[in-house]
Amino acid sequence: MKEIRNLGLENTIFNQYIAELRSEVIQKDPMRFRRNLERIGEIFAYEISKTFHYHAVDVKTPLGVKSMNLMDEQPILATILRAGLPLHQGMLNVFDHADNAFISAFRKHYDDGSFDIQIGYMSSPEMKDRILILADPMLASGQSMICAYNEILAQGKPKYIHIVSVIASTQGVQYLKDNLPDVDCTIWLGAVDDELTAQSYIVPGLGDAGDLAFGCKTDSII
């Protein structure tokens, strides 16, 4: 089962943060750009936490005991470098006991102008029967997300996957729905834009999230 949750369709403060990410004026402040990604990650994490299973735990205070519902388990937070780091930090601010995984993906270019997505590096805990939250700010073609997930499977098959992306293309969302394996999954989005260029940039999108957060690069890491 694959469920789509678009938080940008609701009228909340969440949309202000996305509007500021898109703004070519506010984008001139990299610290503000990173902080907005972080805040968006915090909101995604809070919403995802509502889907978890909970159990009652007695908490002893200086004046007595209070029963409270706490999560049955902690998720694994995984992100695709480098643009995903502020988004990842935002989710880690909320799931502060979570395990973490990091994946490096890049575009391998060919002489005919085409390219494909390859994985350069991954650091990950055991994934088998865990809840995985896999995040990348931009879901353009969807290829890097699928490549990252396939790489993760080498560490064991998660029991549930939450995929998080701030801005997606309609093509990228469809690519995920068509190419994710038979696994229970929720795709969390902040906005969906219709156009995707031949270079896999989302329009109107926001530009290159990695460059805006960390400065321009000389290669094509995504």
N, C-alpha and C positions, 0 to 999 in steps of 0.2 A: 504494500500500500504506500503510495506517495501522495502526501498532502502538501499544498501550497499555502503559506501564510504570508500575506503582504501587509506589513504593519503600516506602510505608507498610505493605505486606503482609509485609515482611521484619522480623525482630526485630533492630533496630540502634538506635544512639544517635539516629538520625534521628527516631524517634518521640518521644523526649523533647523535642526542640525543637518539634515540632508540638503536643505536649501543653501545653507552656508558652505557645505562641501562643493556644491555646484557653482557658486558665485565666483566669477573670475576676479572680482575685487577682493573678497575675503580669502581666496586661495593664495594671495600674495603673502599671507602670514602662515608659514609652515607649522608653527606651533599650534595655531588655532585649528588648522586642518587636522593635525594629529589628535588634538584633544576632542574634536568633534567625532572622529572615528572611534575614539575611546568611549565617549559617552553613548554613541550608538551601540557599541558592543555591550555596554552595561545594560541597556534596555533590552537588547536581544536576549541576553543571559537571564534577566528577570522573567521575561515572557516564557522562555524555554523551561525555567524552573517550575512553572505551573504544571508542566506535563509529567513531572517525575512522580514516583511513588514515595509515600511518606509513612512514618511510623511514630508512635508516641514515645517520648523520652521524658523521664522525670529530671528536672533541673533544680538543683538545690541552690537556693539563694541565702543570703545572710539571715532572712526572716522566715524561711519556710521552703516548701517544695512546689514547683509548678510543672504540670505536664504540658509538653509542647510537641508539635509535629515537626520532625526533621526528616531530611532526605534519606532514603534507604541506601543510596550509594552516590559517589562522586563521579562526574563524567570525565572523559579525556577531551581536552581542548587541543585541536590541531589547526595549524594555519599554514598557508602557502606564503613563503617569503617573497619579497620583503614588505610589500604594501600591507600585508595582513597583520604586521606586528602591533600597530596601535589598536586595531579592532580586537586582536587577541588579548591585549592587555586589559581592555575594557571588560571582556568576559571573565578574565582571570581576577579582576577586582571583585566580581560577584561570586564566582566559583573559586574561592581562594584556597580550597583544599584539593583542587583538581590536579590530575596528572596532565602532562603536556607533550605534544608532538610538533615537530617542525619539518616542513617539506620545501625543498628548493626546486622550482620548475623553470624551464627556460625554453625559448623558441629556437629550434634548430633550423636554420635557413638553408635553402638549396639554390642552385644556380638559376633555376627557372622562375625564381621569385616566390615559390611556395615555402611553407614551413610546417613543421609539426612540433608537438609539445613533448619534451623529455624531462625526466626527473634527474636532478643532479645530486641530491643529498636528502636523507631523511633520518631524523632522530625520533624514536618512538618507544613507548612502553608496550607491553603485551596488550593486544586489542580484543582478544577473544571474549565474547559475551559481555563486553563493556558498552556503555553509552558513549557514542562519539559525537562531538560537535566539530565539524570541519568548516573553517571560515576563510573567505577571501573577499575583499571589498567589492571587486568587480566580477560579475559573471557574464563574460562576453560570449565567446563561442561555446563555452562549457568544457572544452577539451582539457584544460589544465586541472579542473576539478575532478573529472573522470580519471585522468592519469594519476592524480594524487590518491584518489580512493583505491584504485587498483594496486598502487604501491603499498598502501596501508594493509591490504588484505594479506600481505606476506607476514604481518604481525598478528594475524588472527582475524576472524570475522566478527565485527561488532554485532550486538543484538539489536541495536537501534542507532540510526544516524540522523543527526540534525545538521543540515547544510545551511550556512549563513552567508548571505551576500547583501551588501548595501544597495548596489544598483545592478540590475540584470537586464539583458536583452531578451526579447521574446524568443529569439532563436536559441539562446543559451539555456533558457528554462526548458524548452522543448527537447534540447539535446540531452539534458539531464534525465528527463522523464523517459526518453527513448533508450538511454544507454546505461543507466544505473541498473545493477543486477537486482534480482528478486529479493529485496530487503525492505523492511519497514523504514520509512524515511519521511521526515518533514523538511521542506525547503522554506527557509525564512528569508524574506526579502524586504528591502526598504522601499524600492521603486522598481518598476519595469518600463524600459524604453523600447520603442519599436525598431529603431534602425541600428544596423551593425555594418561597419565599413568593411572593405576587403582586407584591411589591416587588423581587423578584429577590435576596432574601437567602437564603443557604444555612443550613439548620438540621440539626444544631446549629452547624455552622460555627464562626465566632469573632467575628462582628460586622463592623464596617466597618474593613478593614485600613488604609486611608488615614488615618482619624481616629485609630486606635490608634497609628499610627507617627508622625503629624505634627500631631495636634490636630484638633478639630472644624472643619468648614467650614460655610459658609452656603449653598452651592449643591449640585448633585448630580453633580459630577465623579466618575467612577469609574476 
